[in-house]
Amino acid sequence: MLRLVLVFSAIALLPCLAPAKRAAPPKVEPVIHGGIRYVAPNDDGRRAYIEAWDVQTNKKLWDLTVFTNRIDPKLEEDVQWIFINKLSVRDDTLLVTSEHGRRYQVDLQTKAIKESEPSLSQASQPVAQVRDIPEVVKRAIANGSLAREYELSSRVNPSYLRGDLNGDGKTDIAVLVKQRSTGKLGIAIIKWCDRQGNSCRSRKRHRQWWG
């Protein structure tokens, strides 16, 4: 079953997401080219960097920042982190893909970095899509009293986060919603009540901040 706990705020108050920590950074498979192993440590949320290690001596040769994440101090920091998701090699070029699908080309001779142009299919897609939200979450909102005043929003990516938000050992989901009448954004927290994820008509607690 699901229980809804709503936290609404103006867009400037999105740090209400603080309890919903982002998922752990992806573990990226290293690649080896020309006797050098290239790895993405993914241990720094403010910058995404790669390291080059000599395969035979296991000695670190160099590291290089591929891209940095601009941090808005008004928002929770960890939900703004973007990490490297994949590494691959083509000729003498290291191809780096971010979690958001941006692709970077690193010339392994000069260490020059170039961001690849997105393909037509990538450019035509919105950053986040409501259809990516789990179906059980959509049902919980659509079948409840929320639907009269609020709708799901894809203003930011990701538009929902999973995590144990209250320490009860169960998975909860925080989803971005928009008030129809004002356009203000807020967070709806869906609390799991059973493993099947069936929705339930339980009491709802509301907290609101309006900027």
SEDO-847979 format. One record per atom (N, C-alpha, C): x, y negated, z negated; residue in three letters. Coordinates in steps of 0.1 Angstrom, whole numbers, padded with zeros to 4 digits, always signed. Atoms other than C-alpha are relative to their C-alpha. Layout:
XYZALA/...
END
This chain:
+0008+0012+0000MET/+0000+0000+0000MET/+0009-0012+0000MET/-0008+0012+0000LEU/+0010-0036+0003LEU/-0007-0011-0009LEU/+0004+0011+0009ARG/+0007-0065-0021ARG/+0006-0013+0005ARG/-0005+0012-0005LEU/+0011-0101-0009LEU/+0003-0010-0011LEU/-0004+0011+0009VAL/+0030-0128-0028VAL/+0004-0011+0010VAL/-0002+0011-0009LEU/+0029-0161-0010LEU/+0009-0011-0006LEU/-0008+0011+0004VAL/+0055-0188-0012VAL/+0000-0010+0012VAL/+0001+0009-0011PHE/+0048-0218+0010PHE/+0008-0013-0002PHE/-0007+0012+0002SER/+0070-0248+0016SER/+0001-0007+0014SER/-0004+0007-0013ALA/+0079-0275+0042ALA/+0013+0006+0005ALA/-0012-0006-0006ILE/+0107-0265+0065ILE/+0013-0004-0008ILE/-0012+0004+0008ALA/+0132-0284+0043ALA/+0002+0008-0012ALA/-0001-0007+0012LEU/+0124-0261+0015LEU/+0002+0015+0003LEU/-0003-0014-0003LEU/+0133-0228+0033LEU/+0010+0007-0009LEU/-0008-0008+0009PRO/+0159-0220+0007PRO/-0008+0009-0010PRO/+0008-0010+0007CYS/+0130-0202-0010CYS/+0003+0014+0004CYS/-0003-0013-0005LEU/+0143-0173+0010LEU/+0012+0006-0009LEU/-0012-0004+0007ALA/+0172-0171-0016ALA/+0000+0014-0005ALA/-0001-0014+0005PRO/+0161-0138-0032PRO/+0001+0010+0011PRO/-0001-0009-0011ALA/+0159-0122+0002ALA/+0013+0000+0007ALA/-0013+0000-0006LYS/+0195-0115+0009LYS/+0000+0007+0013LYS/+0000-0006-0013ARG/+0204-0107+0044ARG/+0006+0014-0001ARG/-0005-0014+0000ALA/+0213-0071+0053ALA/+0015+0000+0001ALA/-0015-0001+0000ALA/+0249-0059+0051ALA/+0005-0002+0014ALA/-0005+0002-0013PRO/+0271-0069+0080PRO/+0002+0013+0008PRO/-0002-0013-0007PRO/+0273-0043+0108PRO/+0015+0004+0000PRO/-0014-0006+0000LYS/+0303-0020+0108LYS/+0003+0002+0015LYS/-0003+0000-0014VAL/+0319-0025+0142VAL/+0011+0011+0003VAL/-0010-0010-0004GLU/+0338+0004+0159GLU/+0012-0007+0006GLU/-0012+0006-0006PRO/+0374-0007+0166PRO/+0002+0005+0014PRO/-0004-0004-0013VAL/+0388-0005+0201VAL/+0015-0001+0001VAL/-0015-0001-0002ILE/+0423+0004+0212ILE/+0003-0003+0015ILE/-0004+0004-0014HIS/+0440-0011+0243HIS/+0015-0003+0000HIS/-0015+0002-0001GLY/+0477-0010+0252GLY/+0007+0001-0013GLY/-0007-0003+0012GLY/+0487+0004+0219GLY/-0003-0009-0012GLY/+0004+0009+0010ILE/+0469-0022+0199ILE/-0015+0003-0004ILE/+0014-0002+0004ARG/+0438-0017+0178ARG/-0006-0013-0004ARG/+0007+0012+0002TYR/+0413-0045+0177TYR/-0012+0003-0009TYR/+0011-0003+0010VAL/+0389-0047+0147VAL/-0007-0013-0003VAL/+0008+0011+0005ALA/+0362-0070+0135ALA/-0004+0002-0015ALA/+0002-0003+0014PRO/+0363-0071+0097PRO/-0014-0004-0005PRO/+0013+0004+0004ASN/+0330-0089+0093ASN/-0001-0002-0015ASN/+0000+0003+0014ASP/+0339-0101+0058ASP/+0000-0014-0004ASP/+0001+0014+0002ASP/+0335-0138+0062ASP/-0012-0006+0008ASP/+0013+0004-0006GLY/+0300-0152+0068GLY/+0002-0014+0008GLY/-0002+0013-0006ARG/+0314-0186+0079ARG/+0007+0000+0014ARG/-0007-0002-0013ARG/+0336-0173+0108ARG/+0000+0014+0003ARG/-0001-0014-0006ALA/+0336-0143+0130ALA/+0013+0001+0007ALA/-0013-0001-0005TYR/+0371-0132+0137TYR/+0004+0015+0003TYR/-0006-0013-0003ILE/+0391-0103+0151ILE/+0014+0001-0004ILE/-0014-0003+0003GLU/+0424-0087+0141GLU/+0006+0009+0010GLU/-0007-0009-0009ALA/+0450-0070+0162ALA/+0011+0007-0008ALA/-0009-0009+0008TRP/+0470-0041+0147TRP/+0008+0009+0009TRP/-0008-0009-0008ASP/+0499-0022+0161ASP/-0004+0015-0004ASP/+0005-0013+0003VAL/+0487+0014+0164VAL/+0011+0009-0007VAL/-0011-0008+0005GLN/+0521+0030+0157GLN/+0005-0004-0014GLN/-0005+0005+0013THR/+0533+0008+0128THR/-0011-0003-0010THR/+0012+0005+0008ASN/+0498-0001+0115ASN/+0003-0014-0006ASN/-0003+0013+0004LYS/+0511-0036+0112LYS/-0009-0010+0007LYS/+0009+0010-0005LYS/+0488-0066+0116LYS/+0009-0010+0009LYS/-0007+0009-0009LEU/+0499-0087+0146LEU/-0005-0014+0000LEU/+0006+0013+0000TRP/+0475-0115+0146TRP/-0015+0001-0003TRP/+0015+0000+0001ASP/+0439-0126+0139ASP/-0004-0013+0008ASP/+0005+0011-0008LEU/+0417-0150+0159LEU/-0015-0002-0003LEU/+0014+0004+0002THR/+0384-0168+0151THR/-0007-0001+0014THR/+0008+0000-0013VAL/+0359-0161+0179VAL/-0011-0010+0000VAL/+0010+0011+0001PHE/+0331-0183+0167PHE/-0002-0002-0015PHE/+0002+0004+0014THR/+0321-0201+0135THR/-0015-0002-0001THR/+0014+0002+0003ASN/+0287-0205+0118ASN/-0002-0013-0007ASN/+0003+0013+0006ARG/+0275-0240+0111ARG/-0010+0003-0012ARG/+0008-0002+0012ILE/+0261-0239+0075ILE/-0008-0012-0004ILE/+0008+0011+0005ASP/+0232-0261+0065ASP/-0001+0001-0015ASP/+0000-0001+0015PRO/+0237-0269+0028PRO/-0013+0000-0007PRO/+0013+0000+0006LYS/+0200-0273+0023LYS/-0007+0014+0001LYS/+0005-0014-0002LEU/+0194-0236+0033LEU/+0008+0010-0008LEU/-0008-0011+0006GLU/+0204-0204+0016GLU/+0011+0004+0010GLU/-0012-0002-0010GLU/+0239-0197+0031GLU/+0000+0014+0007GLU/-0002-0013-0006ASP/+0238-0159+0036ASP/-0009+0003+0011ASP/+0009-0003-0011VAL/+0208-0159+0058VAL/+0003-0008+0013VAL/-0005+0007-0012GLN/+0227-0183+0082GLN/+0012+0007+0006GLN/-0012-0007-0006TRP/+0256-0159+0087TRP/-0004+0008+0012TRP/+0001-0008-0012ILE/+0260-0143+0121ILE/+0014+0007+0001ILE/-0012-0008-0001PHE/+0285-0115+0125PHE/+0002+0006+0014PHE/-0002-0007-0012ILE/+0301-0096+0153ILE/-0007+0014+0000ILE/+0007-0013+0000ASN/+0281-0066+0164ASN/+0006+0011+0008ASN/-0006-0010-0009LYS/+0302-0049+0191LYS/+0013-0006+0006LYS/-0013+0003-0007LEU/+0337-0048+0206LEU/+0001+0009+0012LEU/-0003-0008-0011SER/+0347-0035+0240SER/+0011-0007+0008SER/-0011+0005-0008VAL/+0376-0039+0264VAL/-0002+0002+0015VAL/+0000-0001-0015ARG/+0376-0046+0302ARG/+0012-0006+0005ARG/-0013+0005-0004ASP/+0410-0049+0318ASP/+0008-0006-0012ASP/-0007+0006+0011ASP/+0429-0073+0296ASP/-0009-0010-0008ASP/+0010+0009+0006THR/+0398-0089+0282THR/-0008+0007-0011THR/+0008-0005+0011LEU/+0382-0082+0248LEU/-0013-0006+0000LEU/+0013+0005-0001LEU/+0345-0085+0250LEU/-0006+0001-0014LEU/+0005+0001+0014VAL/+0329-0096+0217VAL/-0015-0004+0001VAL/+0014+0003+0000THR/+0291-0095+0211THR/-0005-0003-0014THR/+0005+0004+0013SER/+0274-0113+0182SER/-0013+0007-0003SER/+0013-0006+0004GLU/+0244-0101+0163GLU/-0012-0006+0007GLU/+0010+0007-0007HIS/+0223-0126+0182HIS/+0001+0002+0015HIS/-0001-0004-0015GLY/+0235-0112+0216GLY/+0009-0009+0008GLY/-0009+0009-0007ARG/+0259-0140+0224ARG/+0013+0008+0003ARG/-0011-0008-0004ARG/+0289-0126+0243ARG/+0012-0010+0003ARG/-0012+0008-0001TYR/+0325-0139+0242TYR/+0011+0009+0007TYR/-0011-0007-0007GLN/+0355-0130+0264GLN/+0013-0006-0006GLN/-0013+0004+0006VAL/+0389-0131+0247VAL/+0011+0006+0009VAL/-0011-0004-0008ASP/+0419-0131+0270ASP/+0011+0005-0009ASP/-0009-0006+0009LEU/+0443-0107+0253LEU/+0015-0005+0002LEU/-0013+0005-0003GLN/+0473-0123+0269GLN/+0002-0014-0006GLN/-0001+0014+0004THR/+0466-0160+0261THR/-0008-0003-0013THR/+0009+0001+0012LYS/+0440-0155+0233LYS/-0010-0011+0003LYS/+0010+0010-0003ALA/+0418-0180+0251ALA/-0014+0007-0001ALA/+0013-0005+0002ILE/+0381-0176+0243ILE/-0010-0007+0009ILE/+0011+0006-0008LYS/+0352-0181+0267LYS/-0013+0007-0003LYS/+0014-0005+0002GLU/+0315-0177+0260GLU/-0006+0004+0013GLU/+0006-0004-0012SER/+0298-0157+0287SER/-0014-0006+0002SER/+0014+0006-0003GLU/+0267-0172+0304GLU/-0010+0011-0002GLU/+0010-0011+0002PRO/+0236-0153+0293PRO/-0007+0004+0013PRO/+0007-0005-0012SER/+0219-0132+0319SER/-0014-0006+0001SER/+0013+0006-0002LEU/+0186-0143+0333LEU/-0010+0006-0009LEU/+0009-0006+0009SER/+0167-0118+0313SER/+0002-0004-0015SER/-0003+0005+0013GLN/+0184-0129+0281GLN/-0005-0015-0002GLN/+0004+0014+0001ALA/+0178-0166+0288ALA/-0015-0002+0000ALA/+0015+0002-0001SER/+0141-0161+0295SER/-0007+0005-0013SER/+0006-0006+0012GLN/+0135-0144+0261GLN/+0001-0010-0011GLN/-0001+0008+0011PRO/+0127-0164+0230PRO/+0010+0006-0010PRO/-0010-0004+0010VAL/+0152-0163+0201VAL/-0006+0011-0009VAL/+0007-0010+0008ALA/+0127-0143+0180ALA/-0014+0002+0005ALA/+0014-0003-0005GLN/+0094-0126+0188GLN/-0008+0006-0011GLN/+0009-0005+0010VAL/+0065-0120+0166VAL/-0002+0015+0001VAL/+0003-0014-0002ARG/+0060-0086+0182ARG/+0011+0009-0007ARG/-0010-0008+0007ASP/+0093-0075+0165ASP/-0003+0002-0014ASP/+0004-0001+0014ILE/+0077-0078+0131ILE/-0007+0014-0002ILE/+0006-0013+0002PRO/+0067-0043+0117PRO/-0015-0001+0001PRO/+0015+0000-0002GLU/+0031-0034+0126GLU/-0007+0000-0013GLU/+0007-0001+0013VAL/+0022-0027+0089VAL/+0000-0014-0006VAL/+0000+0014+0005VAL/+0032-0063+0081VAL/-0011-0008+0007VAL/+0010+0007-0008LYS/+0010-0077+0109LYS/-0014+0003-0006LYS/+0013-0004+0005ARG/-0019-0057+0096ARG/-0003-0006-0014ARG/+0002+0005+0014ALA/-0014-0068+0060ALA/-0004-0014+0000ALA/+0003+0014+0000ILE/-0016-0104+0070ILE/-0013-0002+0008ILE/+0012+0002-0009ALA/-0043-0101+0098ALA/-0013+0004-0008ALA/+0012-0005+0007ASN/-0067-0081+0075ASN/-0003-0007-0013ASN/+0002+0007+0013GLY/-0063-0104+0045GLY/-0005-0014+0002GLY/+0006+0014+0000SER/-0075-0139+0036SER/+0010-0009+0007SER/-0010+0009-0006LEU/-0043-0153+0050LEU/-0003-0004+0014LEU/+0002+0002-0014ALA/-0054-0150+0086ALA/-0009-0013+0003ALA/+0008+0012-0002ARG/-0079-0179+0081ARG/+0008-0013+0001ARG/-0008+0012+0001GLU/-0052-0204+0074GLU/+0014+0001+0006GLU/-0014-0001-0004TYR/-0019-0190+0085TYR/+0002+0010+0011TYR/-0003-0009-0011GLU/-0003-0173+0114GLU/+0015+0003-0001GLU/-0014-0003+0000LEU/+0030-0155+0119LEU/+0008-0010+0009LEU/-0009+0010-0007SER/+0059-0177+0131SER/+0013+0007+0004SER/-0013-0005-0005SER/+0090-0169+0152SER/+0009-0012+0001SER/-0008+0012-0001ARG/+0106-0203+0145ARG/+0015+0003-0002ARG/-0014-0004+0002VAL/+0138-0187+0132VAL/+0002+0015+0003VAL/-0004-0014-0002ASN/+0156-0155+0139ASN/+0011+0005-0010ASN/+0012-0009-0001PRO/+0152-0131+0122PRO/-0012-0007-0007PRO/+0012+0006+0006SER/+0116-0140+0114SER/-0005+0007-0011SER/+0004-0007+0012TYR/+0114-0115+0087TYR/+0013+0007-0006TYR/-0011-0007+0007LEU/+0138-0099+0061LEU/-0005+0011-0009LEU/+0004-0011+0009ARG/+0137-0066+0043ARG/+0010+0000-0012ARG/-0008-0001+0011GLY/+0150-0061+0008GLY/-0008+0003-0013GLY/+0007-0002+0013ASP/+0142-0052-0028ASP/+0000-0014-0007ASP/+0000+0014+0004LEU/+0131-0087-0038LEU/-0003-0002-0015LEU/+0003+0002+0014ASN/+0120-0080-0074ASN/+0007+0011-0008ASN/-0008-0010+0007GLY/+0144-0052-0084GLY/-0008+0012-0005GLY/+0008-0011+0004ASP/+0117-0025-0086ASP/+0004+0013+0007ASP/-0005-0011-0007GLY/+0136-0002-0063GLY/-0008+0003+0013GLY/+0008-0002-0011LYS/+0111-0006-0035LYS/+0003-0011+0011LYS/-0003+0010-0011THR/+0115-0023-0001THR/-0012-0010+0001THR/+0010+0011-0003ASP/+0097-0057+0003ASP/+0004-0007+0013ASP/-0002+0007-0013ILE/+0094-0078+0034ILE/-0004-0015-0002ILE/+0003+0014+0000ALA/+0096-0116+0035ALA/-0001-0005+0015ALA/+0002+0004-0014VAL/+0081-0130+0067VAL/-0004-0015+0001VAL/+0002+0014-0002LEU/+0079-0165+0081LEU/-0014-0002+0005LEU/+0014+0003-0005VAL/+0043-0179+0085VAL/-0001-0015+0001VAL/+0003+0015-0002LYS/+0029-0213+0096LYS/-0015-0003-0003LYS/+0013+0004+0003GLN/-0001-0231+0082GLN/-0006-0006+0013GLN/+0006+0005-0012ARG/-0025-0237+0111ARG/-0003-0015+0000ARG/+0005+0014+0001SER/-0038-0271+0099SER/+0011-0010+0000SER/-0011+0009+0001THR/-0004-0287+0092THR/+0012+0003+0008THR/-0012-0004-0006GLY/+0022-0267+0110GLY/+0011+0002-0009GLY/-0011-0002+0009LYS/+0042-0264+0079LYS/+0003+0015-0002LYS/-0005-0013+0001LEU/+0063-0233+0074LEU/+0001+0005-0014LEU/-0001-0006+0014GLY/+0064-0209+0044GLY/+0004+0014+0001GLY/-0004-0014+0000ILE/+0073-0174+0034ILE/-0011+0008-0007ILE/+0009-0009+0006ALA/+0048-0146+0028ALA/+0008+0013-0003ALA/-0007-0011+0004ILE/+0063-0118+0008ILE/-0009+0012-0002ILE/+0008-0012+0000ILE/+0048-0084+0014ILE/+0007+0010-0009ILE/-0005-0009+0010LYS/+0053-0061-0015LYS/-0005+0014+0002LYS/+0004-0014-0003TRP/+0053-0023-0009TRP/-0006+0006-0013TRP/+0007-0006+0011CYS/+0029-0003-0031CYS/+0001+0016+0001CYS/-0002-0014-0002ASP/+0034+0032-0016ASP/+0009+0003+0012ASP/-0009-0003-0011ARG/+0057+0050+0008ARG/-0006+0000+0014ARG/+0006+0000-0013GLN/+0032+0051+0036GLN/-0002-0014+0005GLN/+0001+0014-0005GLY/+0030+0013+0037GLY/-0014-0004+0003GLY/+0014+0004-0003ASN/-0009+0012+0038ASN/-0003-0012-0008ASN/+0004+0012+0007SER/-0024-0021+0030SER/-0010+0002-0011SER/+0010-0001+0010CYS/-0044-0027-0001CYS/-0005-0013-0004CYS/+0006+0012+0004ARG/-0067-0053-0014ARG/+0003-0003-0015ARG/-0004+0002+0014SER/-0049-0063-0046SER/+0000-0015-0002SER/+0000+0015+0003ARG/-0047-0097-0063ARG/+0013-0006+0006ARG/-0011+0008-0007LYS/-0025-0123-0046LYS/+0004-0011-0009LYS/-0004+0012+0008ARG/-0004-0148-0064ARG/+0005-0010+0010ARG/-0003+0011-0009HIS/+0001-0182-0047HIS/+0009-0010-0007HIS/-0008+0012+0005ARG/+0028-0208-0052ARG/+0002-0009+0012ARG/-0001+0009-0011GLN/+0029-0239-0030GLN/+0008-0012-0003GLN/-0007+0013+0001TRP/+0053-0268-0025TRP/-0003-0007+0013TRP/+0002+0008-0012TRP/+0044-0295+0000TRP/+0009-0012+0000TRP/-0009+0011-0001GLY/+0070-0319+0012GLY/-0006-0013+0005GLY/
END
